[in-house]
Amino acid sequence: MLPDAIEKSGHRAILQAIRGLQDSAPTVTWQVITSRPNGSAVLETALSTVAGYRVTEHAEAVEQAKEFARTNLNRAWQSPLELARSLAHYEVMGWGGELVRDPEAALDRVDCAGIEKAAEGLVRPIKEVLGRS
């Protein structure tokens, strides 16, 4: 959704969300890649795109996101070594290894309220940068 909005806005930029740890806590860092000094405008576009977005109105997008997550989580099962790495990574990041151990059950428990809370958490850093928190 965000890449399409940024492209349609005329900005020649890439906006990426990067998951990581900061002070031993899981965080999301947003990176704006652009050749011009319009990073703030790209963030404004992203924020205005998600303003008023209601998950319940986009059931197809929710299913696409769950399928994407399911595919990524099941990838860990391709080898014992990758499974061990993924389990350790998810535990260290604070997301819980159950996501990797049983992706179907974990994703089935995700409801619209949980997705909206997660989406709000994703855009919180953008709001903070723009002074809207």
N, C-alpha and C positions, 0 to 999 in steps of 0.2 A: 504494500500500500504506500509506504513512504517513498521508495524509489520512483514509483509512478508519479506521485505528487510533485516531487522535486523536479523530475524531467518536464512535466507539464508546466511548471512554474517558470521554465526558461533558465533555471540555474544549471550551470554545467558543473555538477558536483556529485560526490558520492558521500552518503551518510551511512556509517557503520556502527552497530552496537557491538561492543566487545565485553565479554564476561571475564571477570578476574577477581582477584583478592586484593583488598586494601585493608591494612591493619587487621589481618586474619578474618575479615568479613567479606562475604561475596558482594561484588559490586558490578555495576554496568557503567562502562565508559563509552561515550559517544565520540566518534572521530569524524570530522568533516574534512574531506579531501576536495580541494578546489584550486583552480589556478588564479582566481581573483580573490580579493579580500571581501568576500560576501558570506563568510561563515555564519554570522548572526542572521542574515536573511534566510539561509538554508534552515537554520534551527527554527526560525519563526514559521517557515512553511511547514516544517514537520509538526510543530505544535498546533498550528491551525488545522492541520489535516486530522489530527486525532481528537481535537476539541469536539465534544458532543458525540463522539463515536460510541455506539452502544453495541456490545457484542451480541445481544439478543436479536438485533436487527440484521445480523450477518452470519447466519448459521452455516452457510457454505464456506465462508472464510475460516470459521472455527474448525470445521472438519478438515479443511486443507492444512491448517496449522497442526492439528492433532496428527494427521497422516505424516507430515514432515517430521514431527517429533518422534513418532513411532518408528519411522525409517531410520532416523539417526540413533535412537536408543537401541534398536535391534542390531545395528551395525557392530556394536560391542561384542556380540555373540559370534562373530566370525572366527575368532581364535581365543584359546584360553588366556593368552598373554594380553590381548586387547580387552578381554572381559575384566581381568584383574586390574588393569590400568584404569579402565572406565569406572569400575566400582570405587577404587581409591580416589580418583579425581572427583567424582560426585560427592563422596563423603567429605573430602577435604573442603570442597567448595560450599558445603552446607546444604546441598540440594537433596541429599539422601540417596543411598544406594538402591533403595527400592525402585527408583525410576529405571535403573538398568536391570535389576533382577526380574522385575515383572512390569514391563512398560504398558502392557494392555490394561492391567488393573489400575496402575497409577494414572493413566490418561482417562480411564473411564470415571475416575473419581473427580476429575476436573469439571467444575460447573461454570456457568457464565459469571457468577460473582467472583470466583477465583481468577478467571481470566481478566476481568476488568481491574481487579486489584493488582495483578501482575503488570498489566498495561500501564496503570498509573505509576507503578514503581519504575517502569522502563522510561517514562517521560519525565520523571522527577528531576534527573540531572539536567535535562534540557531546560526545565522551568527554573532551576536554580541558576544556571548560567545566564538566563535572560532576566533574572530578578523577579520571577513570578511565583516563587514558592511561599 
